[in-house]
Amino acid sequence: MRAFLFFLLSAANFLAMGQNRMKITNKLGGTYSRTQEEYYILAGGNIKDGSYKIVQGNKTVVSGFYDHGQKDSLWQFYSYNGTIAAKKWYTRGEKTGKWEFFTTAGEPDWSYDFVTGTGLNLKDAETGDIKYDYQNDPGKWVHGKLDKAPIPLYGKAEWNGFAGRNLQYPEEAVNNRQQGIVTLGIVVDQNGKAIDYTVIKSAGKALDNETLRVYQLFSPEYIPGEKNGKKVIVKVPVDQKFVAE
């Protein structure tokens, strides 16, 4: 009898939870895109709460969970061929646990443990002779060497899968046979969050705008850079190549 009552209470709570949420489905990409995101928001607002996924055709390419607008629990990202590209853990928006990254063949590539602050097969963060723009003092930019460079918390399989599903060659650029490399400067704060995007090297307005759109949609996260034992704001350069066929 007690077990039956527990089942009834659990079912009632589940139904009440469902009534307090509304499912949202948004199409992503251009006119012919088959990619959409599906998530839930709390009733009467736009705060994401509950399961989240991005679907391309009938395949899930991103799956995760929101707790009152904050990423929570396990998030999984898939490569272009359907294998798992990354597993990332959050607790109310904070990075936690062991983040794992895989090759396109589904084999372990590297990982980072936010509990111990250590990585496995992680590239050395020492910067050598590479110089970056960073804020030594609030609002004051300096160009120089860092003790530790920001490390992107995504692998090639994850980025290639995302770019393959979202990056488009702009029609204007195709018509004008524009090609080249767009270099963005991604401003990464002391928490490893991308907070701003600027074009450092242009390949034409249409290609610049597409690169900005896709990287902002990707919203990369980083292990923050360090200088003199302190985490600092750093502008990280990234390149996106466009080749006209």
C-alpha positions, -999 to 999 in steps of 0.1 A, spaced: 0 0 0 28 24 9 46 17 -24 14 24 -43 9 57 -25 45 66 -33 38 58 -70 7 80 -70 26 109 -53 55 106 -78 31 105 -107 13 136 -94 45 155 -90 56 145 -125 23 157 -140 25 190 -120 61 195 -132 50 190 -168 21 215 -163 46 241 -151 67 238 -183 62 244 -219 80 226 -248 98 248 -273 110 237 -307 132 261 -328 146 255 -362 184 262 -365 203 272 -396 191 283 -430 160 276 -451 169 240 -460 183 231 -426 170 199 -409 184 209 -375 162 220 -346 165 224 -309 140 211 -284 138 222 -248 114 232 -220 108 266 -204 91 274 -171 55 286 -175 51 323 -177 87 330 -187 116 320 -210 138 302 -184 150 269 -197 143 240 -173 144 203 -180 158 182 -209 175 199 -239 185 185 -272 195 194 -307 183 171 -334 193 168 -370 169 148 -390 162 119 -366 196 120 -349 203 137 -316 235 157 -319 235 174 -285 217 163 -253 217 179 -219 196 193 -191 188 228 -176 180 235 -140 163 269 -138 183 284 -167 216 268 -157 233 239 -174 232 209 -152 241 172 -151 256 154 -181 258 171 -215 268 149 -245 280 161 -279 282 140 -311 306 141 -340 294 143 -376 293 105 -380 272 100 -349 299 89 -324 301 107 -290 326 136 -293 324 150 -257 309 144 -223 307 174 -200 293 178 -165 277 208 -149 262 216 -115 239 246 -117 260 262 -145 294 254 -129 318 231 -147 324 200 -126 336 164 -127 356 148 -155 352 162 -190 360 137 -217 368 142 -254 369 116 -281 381 112 -317 357 108 -346 363 71 -343 348 73 -308 382 66 -290 393 86 -259 414 116 -269 419 137 -238 402 147 -206 402 173 -178 390 168 -142 376 199 -127 377 183 -92 415 177 -92 424 204 -118 444 179 -138 442 166 -174 450 134 -192 467 137 -226 461 174 -223 483 197 -244 509 216 -224 494 250 -214 528 267 -213 528 294 -239 564 295 -249 570 325 -272 534 329 -281 520 363 -272 484 372 -264 463 403 -258 452 401 -221 440 424 -194 467 428 -167 445 453 -149 407 457 -153 400 474 -187 437 477 -196 449 455 -225 485 443 -227 502 423 -255 527 398 -241 534 363 -228 512 344 -204 522 318 -178 494 296 -190 473 300 -222 436 295 -223 428 259 -234 396 253 -255 373 228 -238 363 211 -270 380 187 -294 383 184 -331 355 159 -334 331 181 -315 340 213 -334 340 196 -368 306 180 -361 292 213 -350 307 233 -380 295 206 -404 259 210 -392 259 248 -389 286 265 -410 273 277 -444 291 293 -473 272 326 -477 254 329 -510 269 364 -515 304 350 -511 297 321 -534 284 344 -561 315 366 -558 338 336 -554 351 351 -522 374 329 -501 401 332 -474 407 329 -437 387 348 -411 405 353 -378 384 360 -348 394 373 -314 374 355 -288 375 373 -254 377 347 -226 370 358 -191 386 345 -158 359 318 -156 367 305 -191 336 319 -207 336 335 -241 322 370 -235 329 388 -268 338 381 -304 356 405 -328 371 401 -363 409 405 -363 415 396 -399 387 399 -425 380 378 -456 350 399 -466 318 410 -448 298 379 -457 324 354 -446 332 375 -414 295 375 -404 291 338 -410 322 331 -388 309 353 -361 274 337 -362 287 302 -360 312 308 -332 287 327 -311 262 298 -316 290 274 -306 298 295 -275 331 278 -267 344 273 -232 379 274 -220 403 267 -191 412 303 -184 446 318 -190 469 328 -162 495 355 -155 515 359 -123 494 333 -106 461 350 -114 434 341 -140 431 369 -166 409 380 -194 425 369 -227 417 374 -264 421 341 -281 426 340 -319 408 314 -340 409 309 -377 381 298 -400 390 289 -436 366 293 -466 376 277 -499 354 285 -530 348 255 -552 
